[in-house]
Amino acid sequence: MIKDIKNIILDLGGVLLSINPVLTVNAISTLTGLSEFDIKREMNSNKIFHWFETGQCSDDEFRRYICRLAGRSLNFREIDDG
């Protein structure tokens, strides 16, 4: 609930958390077996990546989507470590 929220941290410009898009594409490519080109195309055409980045979908929803991309079940820990 909103009244339970005590702090909100905004990380504008990657000060607290620096995410390297190239490494992200690499990791998803390795996990799914799809080419980096295919991953980039998927990232540009599917809103789930944006939704995940902005907190509009849960970690589990995103993990299940990566499994669908891979066409197989993946250990969620593998996805998190990627």
N, C-alpha and C positions, 0 to 999 in steps of 0.2 A: 504494500500500500504506500501511497505517496507520503503519508505522515510518518512512515517508518524510515524514510530516506533521511540520512543525516548529512551526507556529503556527496557531492558530484565533482568528479575530476574530469576536466576537459584536456585532451592532449592535442592541441592544435599545432601542427607542424612536426609531429613525431618527436617531441621532447622526451616524453616518458617511455614511449614504446616506438621503436623504429622498425618498420616493416619493409622488407626489401621485396618488391613485386617480382623480380627475376627469380629470387630464391623460392618464392611461393609457387610460381609457375613450375619451376624445376621439381619441387617436392610433389605437387599434385600430378605432374607427368610421370614421375617415378612410381607413385602409388597406383595410378590407374592404368599405366601402360600406354597411355595416349601420348601423341607427340606434343611438344611445347606449343606448336602452331595451333593444334586442336584445342588445347587448354586455353590459350589466349582468345581464340574464337568463342569458346564456351563462356569465358569470363565476360566478354563483350556482349554476348547475346542473351545471357541468362541473368535475371535480376537477383538470384539467390546470393551471388557473391556480394552485391551491394547491400542486400538485406542483412547478410551476416556481418559485414563491416559496420553497419549502422545499428546493429542490435535488434533488427526487425525479424530475425529468425534465430532459433535456439542453436546451441552447439550441436545437439543431437540431430536436429533437422539438417544442418549443414553436413554432418558426418554421413547421414543416410544418403544425402545427395551425392557425396563423393563415392560412396559404395555403388550407387546406381551408375555413375560415370564409369567406374571400374568394371561394372558388369559382374561383380562378385562381392561377397561379404569381406569386409576388412575389419581387423581389430581396431576399435576406436582409439586405442593408445597409439597405434601406428599412424593414424591420421593426425592426432594431436602432436606427435613427435615430428611429423613431416612439416 
